[in-house]
Amino acid sequence: MTLEEILKGVRLRRGLSEDLREMQVTGLEYDSRRVEQGYLFFAFAGARTDGREYAQSAMDRGAVAVASELPAPAEFPGTWIEVEHGRQALALASRNFYGQPDERLGLTGVTGTNGKTTTAFLIDAVLRSAGKTTAMVGTIEYRLAGEVRTAINTTPESLDLYRIFHTLEQVGGSHATMEVSSHALALGRVYGIHFHTAVFTNLTRDHLDFHETMENYFTAKQLLFAPEGAGPPPWAVINSDDPYGQKIQPGKETQVLRYGFGEQADLRVAGLEMSFEGLRLTVQHDREKVKLTSALVGKINAYNILAACGTALSYGFDWPAITRGIAECRHVPGRFESIEEGQPFMVVVDYAHTDDALRNVISVARELRPKRVITLFGCGGDRDRSKRPLMGMAAGEASDFVVLTSDNPRSEDPIAIMNDALVGLRRFDTPHLVEPDREKAIHAALDAAKPGDIVILAGKGHEPYQVLKDRVIHFDDREVARAALRGRGFGGR
């Protein structure tokens, strides 16, 4: 493929010479370690590194040129192509190189603060129940036609996405579901991608270390519904009960399906029964009432189920396929995931790492009518400090006992992080324990549990690691909890 064909639509700071226009390119890459002969290398300005530092390495490995929004380093000997926006250029180049697969696949983008992962799992389950070969890209894992791959980012770089789309087409796939993070939207990782359906779950305080204000955070989310570099999605599925959902402005050509519990919703819950075993919902749409069952628990998952139903309807699926798919999604790793070792109290692991998410997960526990709710949580380091006391308040206000511990402290002092959370936690008289060692903290939470209680281990969910100042260690709340329960005589011992 020629360089001119690959860079079609990319805004260049200066035009290509005739020789460059006809230059043959065999591949694209943004990681110099993966460059091969004939590749075009994209050099980004990163938060920690400057991609230009790897330009020479890319050339040494066979790159024919480097594309970047930054000027070439002094005395750089190769071909340097200056573009207006590096990630947007990569996105358009990737789309061109792989032949616009987003025009042929049914792509669903799910955005919001909470519920993206569960909603994506539910949508994928419905699609597979309808007989489709699918891909799913999200926080926990990437799935491609049944193959499970390790997730690197919630939303990977555009080149990685188009590689997934291309492979999905090669194996006869038809639909892909993606979690679309605010970072991905703001940075341009999904620039130019044509989505069939855009889903909005909710918006609460998070990622302000990156976006700085809630207005900026919302503006990034809005890009999924009124995108740059692509037409608006034909369908938008929006939570009408969320205040920010009411502010979303889809394109004029977009068909909007609003979901929720309120009478104004196009797709709404007309009846809900909750128990330890899951949910029984009556969903109403266009005067039709449909009964659904799900192994997922809590009212918050009723919203996620509605979002999945709305997405399925946007593709024209019938209710029997939707009903089967919802029932077949038995659990989502690290999302109110139950740890069962025969103990007389419930233990759940959840990814909740914002104050709103903590309130939601504690609310789900309360809906199950336990004797007490014991909440273990921590706050991440090198992230928005202002949410730490809010998380402390959320835990203290809604729990009967709180264990404050460390999460992923990264470069920060765990004690300093915990002190920030304590400011909010101490606004309530809730009994609490402070233990920076997360393993000891989990043991303490389980020691405090009595029959009929629910213990929530919040913050890390599916993550099998802990990020410390100088290293990353293996740490999985689920493994630690199971071992601790077995050590207390449960689990058939």
C-alpha positions in Angstrom: 0.0 0.0 0.0 1.4 3.4 -0.8 2.1 6.1 1.8 -0.4 8.4 0.1 -3.2 5.8 0.4 -2.4 5.1 4.0 -2.4 8.8 5.0 -5.6 9.7 3.1 -7.6 12.1 5.3 -4.7 12.7 7.7 -3.9 16.4 8.3 -0.3 17.0 7.3 1.8 20.0 8.2 3.4 19.9 4.7 2.5 18.0 1.6 4.2 14.8 0.5 6.6 14.8 -2.3 5.9 12.6 -5.3 8.5 10.1 -4.2 6.9 9.9 -0.7 3.4 9.5 -2.1 4.4 6.4 -4.0 6.5 4.9 -1.1 5.3 1.4 -0.3 4.4 0.7 3.3 4.0 -2.9 4.6 2.7 -2.2 8.1 2.1 0.4 10.9 3.5 0.5 14.4 3.8 2.8 17.4 6.1 0.5 19.4 9.6 0.5 18.0 10.2 -3.0 19.3 7.6 -4.4 16.9 8.7 -2.5 13.8 9.5 -4.6 10.7 10.9 -3.9 7.3 8.8 -1.4 5.4 6.8 -0.1 8.3 5.6 3.4 9.1 6.4 4.3 12.7 4.3 6.7 14.7 6.1 8.6 17.5 3.8 10.0 20.2 4.5 12.5 22.9 3.7 10.5 26.1 3.2 11.5 29.7 6.4 9.7 30.7 8.3 9.2 27.5 8.8 11.0 24.1 8.3 8.7 21.2 11.0 10.5 19.2 13.5 8.8 21.5 12.7 5.5 19.7 12.6 6.9 16.1 16.1 5.9 15.3 15.5 2.4 16.7 12.5 2.1 14.5 14.5 3.1 11.5 17.2 0.6 12.4 14.6 -2.1 12.4 13.4 -1.3 8.9 10.9 1.6 9.2 10.6 3.6 6.0 9.4 6.8 7.7 8.3 8.3 11.0 5.1 10.2 11.5 4.7 12.5 14.5 3.1 15.8 15.5 6.5 16.7 17.0 9.4 18.1 15.0 12.2 15.7 14.1 15.2 15.4 16.5 18.3 17.2 15.4 20.3 15.4 12.7 17.6 12.7 12.3 18.7 11.0 9.1 15.4 9.4 8.0 12.1 10.5 6.5 10.0 12.5 9.0 6.4 13.3 8.3 4.8 16.0 10.5 1.1 15.5 11.2 -1.3 17.8 13.1 -2.4 15.2 15.6 -0.4 12.0 16.2 -3.1 9.7 17.5 -5.7 10.9 15.1 -3.2 10.3 12.3 -2.6 6.7 13.6 -6.3 6.1 13.8 -7.0 7.2 10.2 -3.9 5.4 8.9 -4.9 2.2 10.6 -8.4 2.5 9.2 -7.1 3.0 5.7 -4.5 0.2 6.0 -7.1 -2.4 7.1 -9.7 -1.3 4.6 -12.4 0.4 6.9 -13.6 -2.8 8.7 -15.7 -0.5 11.0 -18.0 0.1 8.0 -18.9 -3.6 7.8 -18.9 -4.7 11.4 -21.5 -3.9 14.0 -19.5 -1.9 16.5 -20.9 -1.0 19.9 -19.1 1.5 22.1 -20.0 1.6 25.8 -19.0 4.7 27.9 -19.7 6.0 31.4 -18.1 5.9 34.8 -19.7 2.8 36.2 -21.2 -0.3 34.6 -19.2 -0.3 31.3 -17.6 -3.7 31.9 -20.8 -5.5 33.0 -22.8 -3.9 30.2 -20.2 -5.0 27.6 -20.2 -8.6 28.9 -24.1 -8.6 28.7 -24.1 -7.3 25.2 -21.5 -9.8 24.1 -23.5 -12.6 25.7 -26.7 -11.6 23.8 -24.8 -11.3 20.5 -23.3 -14.8 21.0 -26.7 -16.2 22.0 -28.0 -14.8 18.7 -25.4 -16.9 16.9 -22.9 -14.1 16.1 -19.1 -14.5 16.1 -17.9 -11.6 18.2 -15.1 -9.6 19.7 -15.2 -7.8 23.0 -12.6 -5.2 24.2 -12.6 -4.0 27.8 -11.0 -3.5 31.2 -10.9 -7.2 32.2 -9.9 -8.9 29.0 -10.2 -8.9 25.2 -12.1 -11.6 23.5 -11.8 -12.5 19.8 -14.0 -15.3 18.4 -13.8 -17.2 21.7 -10.1 -16.5 22.3 -9.3 -14.6 25.5 -6.4 -12.1 25.5 -4.9 -10.1 28.2 -6.3 -6.5 28.4 -3.6 -3.8 28.3 -5.9 -0.7 28.4 -9.6 -0.4 28.8 -9.5 0.9 25.2 -6.3 0.1 23.4 -4.6 2.2 20.7 -6.5 2.5 17.4 -4.0 0.3 15.6 -4.6 -2.5 18.0 -8.4 -2.1 17.6 -8.2 -2.3 13.8 -6.0 -5.4 14.1 -8.8 -6.9 16.2 -11.5 -5.8 13.7 -9.5 -7.2 10.8 -8.9 -10.5 12.5 -12.6 -10.7 13.4 -13.6 -10.2 9.8 -11.1 -12.9 8.7 -12.8 -15.5 10.9 -16.3 -14.5 9.8 -17.2 -12.3 12.8 -19.8 -9.6 12.6 -20.0 -7.7 15.8 -17.6 -6.1 18.3 -18.4 -4.5 21.7 -16.0 -2.1 23.3 -15.7 -0.2 26.5 -14.7 3.3 25.4 -12.9 5.2 28.2 -12.8 9.0 28.5 -9.1 8.9 28.1 -9.5 7.1 24.7 -12.0 9.6 23.6 -10.0 12.6 24.7 -6.7 11.3 23.3 -8.1 10.2 19.9 -7.7 6.4 20.2 -11.1 5.9 18.7 -11.0 8.9 16.3 -12.7 8.2 13.0 -14.2 4.9 14.1 -17.8 4.4 12.9 -19.9 3.0 15.7 -23.3 1.5 15.0 -24.5 1.9 18.6 -23.2 4.2 21.4 -24.2 3.4 25.0 -24.0 5.8 28.0 -24.3 4.3 31.4 -23.8 7.2 33.9 -21.3 9.8 34.9 -19.9 10.4 38.4 -16.7 11.9 39.7 -13.6 10.1 38.4 -10.4 10.7 36.4 -10.2 14.4 37.4 -6.4 14.0 37.6 -6.6 13.7 33.8 -9.7 15.8 32.9 -9.4 18.4 35.7 -13.1 19.2 35.7 -16.4 17.3 35.4 -17.2 19.5 32.4 -14.2 18.3 30.6 -14.9 14.7 31.6 -18.4 14.9 30.3 -17.2 16.6 27.1 -15.0 13.6 26.4 -17.9 11.2 26.9 -20.0 13.3 24.6 -17.5 12.6 21.8 -18.8 9.0 21.4 -22.2 10.4 20.4 -21.0 13.4 18.3 -17.6 12.2 17.2 -14.8 13.9 15.4 -13.6 12.3 12.2 -16.7 10.1 11.8 -20.4 10.4 11.3 -22.7 10.0 14.4 -23.7 6.5 15.3 -27.1 5.4 13.9 -28.2 4.4 17.4 -27.7 5.8 20.9 -28.7 3.9 24.0 -28.8 6.3 27.0 -29.6 6.1 30.7 -32.4 8.5 31.1 -32.3 8.4 34.9 -28.7 9.8 35.0 -28.5 13.6 35.1 -25.6 13.6 32.6 -27.5 11.1 30.4 -30.2 13.8 30.0 -27.5 16.2 28.8 -26.1 13.9 26.1 -26.7 15.4 22.6 -26.7 12.7 19.9 -26.5 13.6 16.2 -29.7 14.6 14.4 -29.6 11.4 12.4 -29.2 9.2 15.5 -32.1 7.1 16.7 -32.2 7.4 20.5 -33.4 4.7 22.9 -33.5 5.9 26.5 -33.6 3.4 29.3 -34.3 3.5 33.0 -37.0 3.1 35.7 -38.8 6.4 35.0 -42.0 6.7 32.9 -40.1 8.8 30.3 -37.8 5.9 29.4 -38.4 4.1 26.1 -37.2 0.9 27.7 -38.0 0.6 31.3 -38.2 -1.7 34.3 -41.9 -2.3 35.0 -41.2 -4.9 37.8 -38.1 -6.0 39.7 -37.5 -8.8 42.2 -34.0 -9.1 43.9 -32.5 -11.9 45.8 -29.1 -13.6 46.5 -29.8 -15.7 43.4 -30.1 -12.7 41.1 -32.8 -10.6 39.4 -36.2 -11.1 37.9 -37.2 -8.2 35.7 -40.2 -7.2 33.7 -39.0 -4.9 30.9 -41.5 -2.8 29.0 -40.8 -1.5 25.4 -43.4 -0.3 22.9 -46.3 -1.6 25.1 -44.7 -5.1 25.1 -43.7 -6.5 28.5 -41.0 -9.2 28.7 -39.8 -11.2 31.7 -36.0 -11.6 32.1 -34.0 -13.5 34.7 -30.3 -12.9 35.5 -27.8 -14.3 37.9 -26.4 -10.8 38.5 -27.6 -9.1 41.7 -28.7 -5.6 42.6 -30.6 -2.7 41.1 -27.5 -1.3 39.5 -27.3 -4.4 37.3 -30.9 -3.9 36.2 -29.6 -0.7 34.5 -26.8 -2.7 32.9 -29.3 -5.2 31.6 -31.5 -2.5 30.2 -28.5 -1.1 28.3 -27.7 -4.5 26.9 -31.4 -5.0 25.8 -31.4 -1.6 24.2 -28.3 -2.4 22.2 -29.7 -5.7 21.1 -32.9 -3.9 19.9 -30.8 -1.5 17.9 -29.5 -4.4 15.9 -32.9 -5.8 15.4 -32.6 -8.9 17.6 -35.8 -10.5 19.0 -36.7 -10.9 22.6 -36.1 -14.7 22.8 -32.4 -14.1 21.8 -32.1 -11.2 24.3 -33.7 -13.2 27.1 -31.3 -16.2 26.5 -28.2 -14.0 26.3 -29.0 -12.1 29.6 -29.6 -15.4 31.4 -26.4 -16.9 30.0 -24.2 -14.1 31.5 -23.8 -15.7 34.9 -21.1 -13.4 36.3 -18.5 -10.8 35.5 -15.1 -11.2 37.0 -14.5 -8.8 39.9 -17.9 -7.2 39.7 -19.8 -8.2 42.9 -18.1 -11.5 42.4 -19.1 -13.9 45.2 -16.4 -16.0 47.0 -18.0 -19.2 48.2 -16.1 -21.5 50.6 -19.1 -22.6 52.7 -18.8 -19.8 55.1 -22.0 -18.5 56.9 -21.5 -15.0 55.6 -21.2 -13.6 52.1 -17.9 -12.4 50.7 -17.9 -10.4 47.5 -15.0 -8.8 45.5 -15.8 -5.6 43.5 -13.9 -3.2 41.4 -15.5 -0.1 43.0 -12.9 2.6 43.2 -14.9 5.8 43.3 -17.2 7.1 45.9 -20.3 6.6 43.7 -19.2 3.0 42.8 -18.7 2.3 46.6 -22.2 3.6 47.3 -23.6 1.4 44.5 -21.9 -1.8 45.7 -22.9 -1.2 49.3 -26.4 -0.5 48.1 -26.5 -3.8 46.3 -25.4 -5.5 49.5 -28.1 -3.7 51.5 -30.7 -4.9 49.0 -29.9 -8.5 50.0 -30.9 -7.7 53.6 -27.7 -8.8 55.5 -27.3 -8.4 59.2 -24.3 -6.1 58.7 -22.2 -4.8 55.8 -18.4 -4.8 56.3 -16.6 -2.8 53.7 -12.9 -3.0 52.9 -11.5 -0.4 50.6 -8.5 1.7 49.6 -7.6 4.5 47.2 -5.2 4.4 44.3 -2.0 6.5 44.3 -1.1 9.0 41.6 -4.7 9.6 41.0 -7.3 12.2 41.9 -6.7 13.0 45.5 -10.0 14.8 46.0 -12.0 11.7 45.7 -10.3 10.0 48.6 -12.2 11.7 51.4 -15.4 11.2 49.4 -14.7 7.5 49.2 -14.2 7.5 53.0 -17.5 9.2 53.5 -19.3 6.8 51.2 -17.9 3.8 53.1 -18.5 5.3 56.5 -22.0 6.5 55.8 -23.3 3.2 54.4 -21.4 0.4 56.2 -21.6 -1.1 59.6 -17.8 -1.7 59.9 -15.0 -0.4 57.6 -11.5 -1.6 57.0 -9.4 1.0 55.4 -6.3 -0.4 53.6 -4.0 0.2 50.6 -5.0 -0.3 47.0 -2.4 0.5 44.3 -0.3 3.1 46.0 2.1 3.5 43.0 4.6 6.2 43.8 2.8 7.6 46.9 3.1 6.8 50.5 0.2 4.4 51.4 -0.2 6.0 54.8 -0.6 9.4 53.3 -3.3 8.1 50.9 -5.1 6.4 53.8 -5.0 9.6 55.8 -6.7 11.4 52.9 -9.5 8.9 53.0 -9.7 9.0 56.8 -10.8 12.7 56.6 -14.1 11.6 55.1 -14.4 8.3 57.0 -14.2 10.0 60.4 -17.1 12.3 59.6 -19.2 9.3 60.7 -19.1 7.2 63.9 -18.8 4.0 62.0 -16.4 1.6 63.7 -13.3 1.2 61.5 -9.9 -0.4 61.4 -6.9 1.0 59.5 -4.4 -1.6 58.2 -2.0 -0.7 55.3 -1.1 -4.3 54.6 -3.9 -5.4 52.2 -3.6 -9.1 53.0 -3.8 -8.5 56.7 -6.7 -6.2 56.1 -8.6 -8.9 54.3 -8.0 -11.3 57.2 -9.2 -8.6 59.6 -12.4 -8.0 57.6 -13.2 -11.8 57.6 -12.4 -12.1 61.3 -15.0 -9.4 61.9 -17.7 -11.2 59.9 -20.5 -13.1 61.6 -23.3 -15.3 60.2 -25.6 -13.3 57.9 -23.1 -10.5 57.2 -21.8 -9.4 53.8 -18.1 -8.6 53.5 -17.2 -6.3 50.5 -13.6 -6.3 49.3 -13.6 -3.2 47.1 -11.2 -1.5 44.8 -9.3 -4.1 42.9 -11.9 -6.5 41.5 -10.4 -8.6 38.7 -6.9 -7.2 39.1 -4.3 -9.9 39.9 -1.6 -7.5 41.0 -0.8 -4.6 43.3 1.3 -1.6 42.0 3.8 -0.5 44.7 6.4 2.3 44.5 9.2 0.2 43.3 7.6 -3.0 41.8 4.4 -4.7 40.8 3.5 -7.8 42.9 1.0 -10.6 42.3 -2.0 -9.9 44.5 -5.6 -11.1 43.9 -8.3 -10.3 46.4 -10.2 -13.4 45.4 -7.2 -15.7 45.9 -6.4 -14.1 49.3 -10.0 -14.3 50.5 -10.4 -18.0 49.4 -7.1 -18.9 51.2 -8.2 -17.0 54.3 -11.6 -18.7 54.4 -10.0 -22.1 54.0 -7.6 -21.3 56.7 -10.6 -20.7 59.0 -11.9 -24.1 58.4 -14.3 -23.5 55.5 -14.0 -24.9 52.0 -14.7 -28.5 53.0 -11.8 -28.9 55.4 
